[in-house]
């Protein structure tokens, strides 16, 4: 959608603007477009208490029910209660690797649609399109699919064989883009947009209520040149909205250690820099070890990638291998065997406090230099931190008890998470987080929201929501719960049960 050509009456207030067109924004758009979940009359749920609650008012959609009541007593792998609820309804017993039929049936009710716009820098799918170069594969397990379109069915149509229940990131990105088209959501998506400011707009004397102003730039392709390329320009836009949803994800700005030497050329902060080094032939089994810093899934991907090349790996991280907060201790082993393997490596091949050998690459591959193991060439440094990177490609590591170790490396990959780009908010949105003194991160310092509506607690005014990685949900299976919470709250306002009525017939005609 071209915002410049969109017929928006000056001063007209849109019901909802969603900033971010990844899986979070797509799922919310689906719910706001009139696709409504109900309990199927013939369905059952393996949790008898939840099934009983849902059966109390079967004529009501999930958006009309008391989510807090339905969430009571449920347990799952997310700390957000509505995420656990919706995941349990969409994929019952999925943690056990079972494929129980969902008790939900979806009805298209356009009369209940909430007009909205979804803004995104690139095509629908968000950060998944930046992963297209990845040679890694991801577990399907139905966890990455969105309501209404089975990922496995789509994969089977796309290629003859779905081998080993796997898909590449490029295929996942293509699935999300196809989903927007398949569900006829395109009219609500404005791609090529960069939001530059979100501010609270006061009401005026003419009776216009307070709202949010969203300003930014939209990239437009101009005339084609003789060589086939096109000139693009950026056109400013300004929108008013009753509600704004922050769904940007947290992958924009890699987190840094802030230690000496971190800007040296051999120190990298993204997985893709490792892939580029591999494609240039810079890493092989004769290289000095690659140092991977971090204990998240991206760090695990880097360990697996280097290990598959027989490139020796040092792996340093701050937590204990048994820390319950470690992501590997939260993943079902059956569904994520590759990450369980990394956790085994971290546990079984830990560095012992003694001077490492001078020729690290050679000795790491020499069975006599390490205890017998199944993972030659790998050594973990649990509860260690990086003190400094030196110009001679040596790294100083320090244990939590103060002992220091110097290791010779070929490349360092600092993969300790990322911060969202919320530059359109004051101080990059820090005031909205659980700890305003620290930058926003997915796991350690998310945006603080009401657990049953996803309203931002510290927003400048009513009508600001956040979802997805911004509120600590890094898995697609759980971010869908944020979409349910927000859609439910907006539906209440549409019915006049919330803080304000949301839409008028004139607005619906204007923006649909």
C-alpha positions as CSV (number, residue, x, y, z in Angstrom):
1,X,0.0,0.0,0.0
2,X,1.3,3.5,-0.9
3,X,0.5,5.8,2.0
4,X,0.9,8.8,-0.2
5,X,-1.9,7.7,-2.4
6,X,-4.1,6.5,0.5
7,X,-7.2,8.7,0.8
8,X,-6.9,9.7,4.4
9,X,-8.9,12.8,5.3
10,X,-6.7,15.3,7.2
11,X,-7.4,15.0,10.9
12,X,-9.1,11.6,10.5
13,X,-8.0,9.1,13.2
14,X,-7.3,5.5,12.2
15,X,-8.4,2.9,14.8
16,X,-5.0,1.0,14.9
17,X,-1.5,1.4,13.5
18,X,0.8,-1.6,13.9
19,X,4.6,-0.9,13.7
20,X,6.3,-4.0,12.5
21,X,5.3,-6.5,9.8
22,X,6.9,-9.7,11.2
23,X,5.0,-12.7,12.5
24,X,3.6,-10.6,15.4
25,X,2.1,-7.9,13.2
26,X,0.9,-10.4,10.7
27,X,-0.9,-12.5,13.3
28,X,-2.6,-9.4,14.9
29,X,-3.7,-8.2,11.4
30,X,-5.3,-11.6,10.8
31,X,-7.3,-11.3,14.0
32,X,-8.2,-7.6,13.4
33,X,-9.4,-8.5,9.9
34,X,-12.4,-10.4,11.2
35,X,-11.0,-13.9,11.6
36,X,-12.4,-15.0,14.9
37,X,-11.7,-18.1,17.0
38,X,-14.5,-20.1,18.6
39,X,-14.7,-23.4,20.4
40,X,-15.7,-26.0,17.9
41,X,-18.9,-27.9,19.0
42,X,-17.4,-31.3,18.4
43,X,-13.9,-30.5,19.8
44,X,-12.3,-31.5,23.0
45,X,-9.2,-30.3,24.8
46,X,-6.8,-32.6,26.6
47,X,-6.9,-30.2,29.6
48,X,-10.3,-30.9,31.1
49,X,-10.4,-27.8,33.2
50,X,-9.8,-25.5,30.2
51,X,-12.3,-27.5,28.1
52,X,-14.9,-27.1,30.8
53,X,-14.3,-23.3,31.0
54,X,-14.5,-22.9,27.2
55,X,-17.8,-24.9,27.2
56,X,-19.5,-22.5,29.7
57,X,-20.2,-19.9,27.0
58,X,-19.6,-21.7,23.6
59,X,-21.6,-19.0,21.8
60,X,-18.9,-16.4,22.6
61,X,-15.8,-16.1,20.5
62,X,-12.4,-16.3,22.3
63,X,-12.1,-12.5,21.8
64,X,-15.3,-12.0,23.9
65,X,-14.3,-14.2,26.8
66,X,-12.6,-13.4,30.0
67,X,-9.0,-14.3,29.2
68,X,-7.8,-14.0,32.7
69,X,-10.3,-16.5,33.8
70,X,-9.3,-18.9,31.1
71,X,-5.6,-18.6,31.9
72,X,-6.1,-19.6,35.6
73,X,-4.2,-22.8,36.3
74,X,-2.5,-23.1,33.0
75,X,1.3,-23.8,32.9
76,X,3.6,-23.6,30.0
77,X,7.0,-22.5,28.6
78,X,6.1,-18.8,28.5
79,X,5.8,-16.4,31.4
80,X,2.9,-14.6,29.6
81,X,-0.4,-16.2,30.6
82,X,-2.3,-15.4,27.4
83,X,0.6,-16.8,25.3
84,X,0.3,-20.1,27.2
85,X,-3.5,-20.1,26.7
86,X,-3.5,-19.5,23.0
87,X,-0.6,-21.9,22.4
88,X,-2.5,-24.6,24.3
89,X,-5.6,-24.0,22.1
90,X,-3.7,-23.8,18.8
91,X,-1.2,-26.6,19.5
92,X,-2.5,-28.8,22.4
93,X,0.2,-30.9,24.0
94,X,2.8,-29.7,21.5
95,X,5.6,-29.8,24.2
96,X,5.3,-33.5,24.1
97,X,5.7,-33.7,20.4
98,X,2.0,-34.7,19.9
99,X,-0.3,-33.3,17.3
100,X,-3.6,-33.0,19.0
101,X,-6.3,-31.4,16.9
102,X,-7.0,-27.8,17.9
103,X,-10.4,-27.3,19.6
104,X,-10.8,-24.0,17.8
105,X,-12.7,-23.2,14.7
106,X,-12.1,-20.0,12.8
107,X,-15.0,-18.0,11.4
108,X,-14.7,-15.0,9.1
109,X,-16.8,-12.2,10.6
110,X,-16.0,-9.0,8.6
111,X,-18.6,-7.0,10.6
112,X,-16.2,-7.3,13.6
113,X,-13.1,-6.3,11.7
114,X,-11.1,-3.4,13.2
115,X,-9.6,-1.2,10.4
116,X,-5.8,-1.0,10.8
117,X,-2.5,-0.4,9.0
118,X,0.7,-2.5,9.4
119,X,3.9,-0.6,8.7
120,X,7.2,-2.4,7.9
121,X,10.6,-1.6,6.4
122,X,10.6,-4.6,4.1
123,X,8.2,-7.3,2.8
124,X,5.9,-9.1,5.3
125,X,7.9,-11.4,7.4
126,X,10.1,-8.9,9.1
127,X,13.5,-10.1,10.2
128,X,13.0,-13.5,8.6
129,X,13.9,-12.0,5.3
130,X,17.3,-11.0,6.6
131,X,18.0,-14.7,7.3
132,X,17.6,-15.9,3.8
133,X,21.3,-16.5,3.3
134,X,21.4,-18.9,6.2
135,X,22.4,-22.5,5.5
136,X,20.9,-23.6,8.8
137,X,17.6,-25.4,9.1
138,X,14.9,-25.0,11.7
139,X,12.5,-27.4,13.4
140,X,9.0,-27.1,11.9
141,X,7.0,-28.7,14.6
142,X,4.1,-26.5,13.6
143,X,5.5,-23.8,16.0
144,X,6.2,-21.3,13.4
145,X,2.9,-21.3,11.6
146,X,0.2,-18.8,11.9
147,X,-3.6,-19.5,12.3
148,X,-5.4,-20.7,9.3
149,X,-2.5,-22.0,7.1
150,X,-0.7,-25.1,8.1
151,X,3.0,-24.7,7.5
152,X,3.5,-28.4,6.6
153,X,0.7,-28.3,4.1
154,X,2.2,-25.2,2.5
155,X,5.6,-26.9,2.5
156,X,4.2,-29.9,0.7
157,X,2.7,-27.8,-2.0
158,X,5.9,-25.9,-2.4
159,X,8.1,-29.0,-2.8
160,X,7.5,-32.7,-3.1
161,X,9.2,-33.9,0.0
162,X,9.3,-32.3,3.5
163,X,12.4,-34.1,4.6
164,X,13.2,-34.5,8.3
165,X,10.5,-32.0,9.2
166,X,12.8,-29.2,8.3
167,X,12.6,-25.8,6.5
168,X,15.1,-23.1,5.8
169,X,14.7,-19.5,7.1
170,X,14.1,-18.4,3.5
171,X,11.2,-20.8,3.3
172,X,9.8,-19.5,6.6
173,X,10.1,-16.0,5.3
174,X,8.3,-17.0,2.1
175,X,5.6,-18.6,4.1
176,X,4.9,-15.4,6.1
177,X,4.8,-13.4,2.9
178,X,2.5,-15.9,1.2
179,X,0.3,-15.9,4.4
180,X,-0.5,-12.2,4.0
181,X,-1.5,-12.8,0.4
182,X,-3.5,-16.0,1.1
183,X,-5.5,-14.4,3.9
184,X,-6.2,-11.2,1.8
185,X,-4.4,-8.9,4.3
186,X,-2.4,-6.9,1.7
187,X,-4.7,-3.9,1.8
188,X,-3.7,-3.4,5.4
189,X,0.1,-3.6,4.8
190,X,2.3,-0.6,3.9
191,X,5.8,-1.9,3.2
192,X,9.0,0.1,2.7
193,X,8.1,2.4,5.6
194,X,10.4,3.7,8.3
195,X,8.7,5.2,11.3
196,X,10.6,8.2,12.6
197,X,8.4,9.4,15.5
198,X,5.4,8.3,17.6
199,X,4.1,11.1,19.8
200,X,1.0,11.7,21.9
201,X,-1.3,14.2,20.2
202,X,-3.5,16.3,22.5
203,X,-7.2,16.9,21.7
204,X,-8.3,20.2,20.2
205,X,-11.0,22.7,20.7
206,X,-13.0,21.2,17.8
207,X,-13.6,18.1,19.9
208,X,-11.0,15.8,18.4
209,X,-9.9,13.4,21.1
210,X,-6.2,12.8,22.2
211,X,-4.5,10.2,19.9
212,X,-1.2,9.0,18.6
213,X,0.7,10.6,15.7
214,X,2.9,8.3,13.7
215,X,5.3,10.0,11.3
216,X,7.9,8.5,9.0
217,X,9.1,7.9,5.4
218,X,7.9,5.5,2.8
219,X,10.3,4.3,0.0
220,X,8.8,4.5,-3.5
221,X,10.3,3.3,-6.7
222,X,10.6,5.9,-9.3
223,X,11.2,5.7,-13.1
224,X,13.4,3.0,-14.5
225,X,16.8,3.9,-15.8
226,X,18.4,2.6,-19.0
227,X,20.3,-0.1,-17.2
228,X,17.1,-1.6,-15.8
229,X,17.5,-0.1,-12.3
230,X,15.0,2.3,-10.7
231,X,15.4,5.5,-8.8
232,X,13.8,5.3,-5.4
233,X,12.8,8.2,-3.2
234,X,11.4,8.5,0.3
235,X,8.0,10.3,0.8
236,X,7.0,11.5,4.3
237,X,3.8,10.4,5.8
238,X,1.9,11.3,9.0
239,X,-0.9,9.3,10.5
240,X,-3.2,9.7,13.5
241,X,-4.3,6.6,15.4
242,X,-6.4,5.8,18.5
243,X,-4.1,2.8,19.2
244,X,-0.5,2.1,18.3
245,X,1.0,-1.4,18.6
246,X,4.8,-1.8,18.9
247,X,5.7,-5.1,17.1
248,X,9.2,-4.3,15.8
249,X,11.0,-7.3,17.2
250,X,14.4,-6.9,18.9
251,X,16.9,-7.9,16.2
252,X,17.9,-4.4,14.9
253,X,20.9,-3.5,17.1
254,X,23.3,-6.2,18.2
255,X,24.2,-6.0,21.9
256,X,27.8,-5.3,22.8
257,X,30.1,-6.3,25.6
258,X,31.6,-2.8,26.0
259,X,35.1,-4.2,26.6
260,X,38.5,-3.2,25.3
261,X,39.2,-4.1,21.7
262,X,35.6,-4.9,20.8
263,X,35.9,-2.8,17.6
264,X,38.9,-4.8,16.3
265,X,38.2,-6.3,12.8
266,X,38.2,-9.9,13.9
267,X,35.4,-9.3,16.5
268,X,31.9,-9.8,14.9
269,X,28.4,-9.2,16.3
270,X,26.2,-11.2,13.9
271,X,25.8,-14.8,12.8
272,X,25.9,-13.6,9.2
273,X,29.4,-12.4,9.5
274,X,30.4,-16.0,10.3
275,X,28.7,-17.2,7.2
276,X,30.5,-14.6,5.1
277,X,33.8,-15.7,6.6
278,X,33.0,-19.3,5.7
279,X,32.0,-18.4,2.2
280,X,35.4,-16.5,1.7
281,X,37.2,-19.6,2.9
282,X,38.6,-18.0,6.0
283,X,37.7,-20.8,8.4
284,X,38.5,-24.5,8.3
285,X,39.8,-27.3,10.5
286,X,43.3,-25.8,10.5
287,X,42.2,-22.4,11.7
288,X,42.7,-21.1,15.2
289,X,39.5,-21.5,17.2
290,X,36.5,-19.4,16.7
291,X,35.4,-17.8,20.0
292,X,31.6,-17.8,20.4
293,X,30.3,-15.5,23.2
294,X,26.8,-16.1,24.4
295,X,24.4,-18.9,25.4
296,X,21.3,-18.2,23.3
297,X,20.0,-19.9,20.2
298,X,22.0,-17.7,17.8
299,X,25.2,-18.6,19.7
300,X,24.2,-22.2,19.4
301,X,23.7,-21.9,15.7
302,X,27.2,-20.5,15.4
303,X,28.7,-23.4,17.4
304,X,26.9,-25.9,15.2
305,X,28.0,-24.2,12.0
306,X,31.7,-24.0,13.0
307,X,31.6,-27.5,14.4
308,X,30.2,-28.9,11.2
309,X,33.2,-27.4,9.4
310,X,35.5,-29.0,11.9
311,X,36.7,-25.6,12.9
312,X,37.7,-25.6,16.6
313,X,35.4,-23.6,18.9
314,X,35.8,-21.9,22.2
315,X,32.4,-21.1,23.8
316,X,32.2,-18.6,26.6
317,X,29.0,-17.7,28.5
318,X,28.1,-16.1,31.8
319,X,25.6,-18.7,33.1
320,X,26.1,-22.2,34.6
321,X,25.1,-25.0,32.2
322,X,22.4,-26.0,34.8
323,X,20.9,-22.5,35.1
324,X,17.1,-22.9,34.7
325,X,17.2,-19.6,32.8
326,X,19.4,-21.0,30.1
327,X,17.3,-21.3,27.0
328,X,18.4,-24.9,26.4
329,X,16.9,-26.0,29.7
330,X,13.5,-24.6,28.5
331,X,13.4,-26.4,25.2
332,X,11.8,-29.9,24.7
333,X,14.7,-32.2,23.7
334,X,12.5,-34.2,21.4
335,X,11.7,-31.2,19.2
336,X,15.0,-29.4,19.3
337,X,17.6,-32.2,19.1
338,X,20.2,-29.9,17.6
339,X,20.1,-27.5,20.5
340,X,20.1,-30.3,23.0
341,X,23.3,-31.5,21.3
342,X,24.9,-28.0,21.9
343,X,23.8,-28.2,25.5
344,X,25.5,-31.6,25.8
345,X,28.7,-30.1,24.4
346,X,28.5,-27.2,26.8
347,X,28.1,-29.6,29.7
348,X,30.5,-32.4,28.8
349,X,33.5,-30.4,27.5
350,X,34.1,-27.7,30.0
351,X,37.5,-25.9,30.4
352,X,39.4,-26.9,33.5
353,X,41.4,-24.3,35.2
354,X,44.9,-24.8,33.8
355,X,46.9,-22.9,31.1
356,X,45.6,-23.8,27.7
357,X,48.1,-25.1,25.2
358,X,50.1,-22.7,23.0
359,X,49.0,-24.3,19.8
360,X,45.2,-24.1,20.4
361,X,43.9,-25.3,17.1
362,X,46.2,-28.3,17.0
363,X,45.7,-29.3,20.6
364,X,42.0,-28.9,20.6
365,X,41.9,-31.6,17.9
366,X,44.4,-33.8,19.6
367,X,42.6,-36.3,21.8
368,X,45.5,-36.4,24.3
369,X,44.9,-32.7,25.1
370,X,41.3,-33.1,26.4
371,X,39.4,-35.8,28.2
372,X,37.8,-38.4,25.8
373,X,34.7,-37.0,24.3
374,X,32.2,-37.1,21.4
375,X,32.9,-33.5,20.3
376,X,36.5,-33.0,19.4
377,X,37.5,-29.4,18.8
378,X,35.0,-27.9,21.2
379,X,35.7,-26.4,24.6
380,X,33.2,-24.5,26.8
381,X,33.9,-21.8,29.3
382,X,30.8,-21.7,31.6
383,X,30.5,-18.7,34.0
384,X,33.2,-16.7,32.1
385,X,33.2,-13.2,30.8
386,X,35.3,-11.4,28.2
387,X,37.7,-8.9,29.7
388,X,39.5,-7.7,26.5
389,X,40.3,-8.5,22.9
390,X,43.9,-7.8,21.9
391,X,45.2,-6.7,18.5
392,X,47.2,-10.0,18.2
393,X,43.9,-11.9,18.2
394,X,44.2,-13.0,21.7
395,X,41.2,-12.8,24.1
396,X,41.3,-12.4,27.9
397,X,38.6,-14.4,29.6
398,X,37.8,-14.3,33.3
399,X,35.9,-16.8,35.4
400,X,33.4,-15.7,38.0
401,X,36.0,-16.5,40.7
402,X,38.5,-14.1,39.1
403,X,40.9,-16.5,37.3
404,X,42.0,-15.2,33.9
405,X,42.8,-17.2,30.8
406,X,44.2,-15.9,27.5
407,X,43.2,-17.8,24.3
408,X,44.4,-17.4,20.8
409,X,41.5,-17.2,18.3
410,X,40.9,-16.6,14.6
411,X,37.6,-14.8,15.0
412,X,35.2,-13.8,17.8
413,X,31.4,-13.9,17.5
414,X,29.7,-11.8,20.2
415,X,26.1,-13.2,20.1
416,X,24.6,-12.0,23.4
417,X,21.3,-10.7,22.0
418,X,20.1,-7.5,20.4
419,X,18.3,-4.3,21.2
420,X,15.2,-3.1,19.3
421,X,15.4,0.0,17.2
422,X,12.9,2.2,18.9
423,X,14.5,5.4,17.8
424,X,11.0,6.8,17.1
425,X,10.5,6.9,20.8
426,X,12.3,9.1,23.3
427,X,15.6,7.5,24.6
428,X,14.9,4.5,22.4
429,X,11.9,3.6,24.5
430,X,13.8,2.8,27.7
431,X,11.1,4.4,29.8
432,X,8.7,1.7,28.7
433,X,10.8,-1.2,30.0
434,X,10.8,-3.1,33.3
435,X,14.1,-1.3,34.2
436,X,14.2,2.1,32.6
437,X,17.9,2.4,33.5
438,X,18.8,-0.3,31.0
439,X,18.2,-0.8,27.2
440,X,15.3,-2.9,26.1
441,X,16.2,-6.6,25.5
442,X,13.9,-9.6,24.9
443,X,15.0,-11.7,27.8
444,X,16.4,-9.4,30.4
445,X,14.6,-6.1,30.1
446,X,11.4,-6.3,28.0
447,X,8.7,-3.7,27.6
448,X,6.4,-3.8,30.7
449,X,2.8,-4.6,29.7
450,X,-0.4,-5.7,31.3
451,X,-0.3,-9.5,31.1
452,X,-3.9,-9.8,29.8
453,X,-4.2,-6.9,27.4
454,X,-0.5,-6.2,26.4
455,X,-1.1,-2.5,27.1
456,X,2.2,-0.7,27.8
457,X,2.2,0.2,31.5
458,X,4.4,3.3,31.2
459,X,3.0,4.8,27.9
460,X,2.4,8.5,27.6
461,X,-1.3,7.8,27.2
462,X,-3.9,5.1,26.6
463,X,-3.9,3.0,23.5
464,X,-0.2,1.9,23.2
465,X,0.4,-1.9,23.1
466,X,3.5,-4.0,22.6
467,X,4.0,-7.6,21.6
468,X,6.4,-10.3,20.4
469,X,10.1,-10.1,21.3
470,X,9.6,-6.6,22.8
471,X,7.7,-8.2,25.7
472,X,9.9,-11.3,26.0
473,X,8.4,-13.6,23.4
474,X,11.1,-14.9,21.1
475,X,9.2,-17.9,19.7
476,X,6.5,-17.5,17.1
477,X,4.3,-20.1,19.0
478,X,4.0,-17.7,21.9
479,X,3.9,-14.3,20.3
480,X,0.5,-15.2,18.9
481,X,-0.8,-14.9,22.5
482,X,0.1,-11.2,22.4
483,X,-2.0,-10.8,19.2
484,X,-5.0,-12.5,21.0
485,X,-4.6,-10.2,24.1
486,X,-4.5,-7.0,22.0
487,X,-7.3,-8.1,19.6
488,X,-9.5,-9.0,22.6
489,X,-8.9,-5.6,24.2
490,X,-9.5,-3.7,21.0
491,X,-12.7,-5.8,20.4
492,X,-14.0,-4.7,23.9
493,X,-13.4,-1.1,22.9
494,X,-15.2,-1.6,19.6
495,X,-18.2,-2.9,21.6
496,X,-17.9,0.1,23.9
497,X,-16.8,-2.0,26.9
498,X,-13.3,-0.5,27.2
499,X,-11.9,2.9,27.7
500,X,-13.5,4.3,24.6
501,X,-15.5,3.3,21.5
502,X,-13.0,2.4,18.8
503,X,-14.6,2.9,15.4
504,X,-17.5,4.5,13.6
505,X,-19.2,3.4,10.4
506,X,-17.6,6.3,8.6
507,X,-14.1,5.2,9.7
508,X,-14.8,1.6,8.6
509,X,-15.9,2.7,5.2
510,X,-12.9,5.1,5.0
511,X,-10.1,2.7,5.8
512,X,-11.3,-0.8,4.8
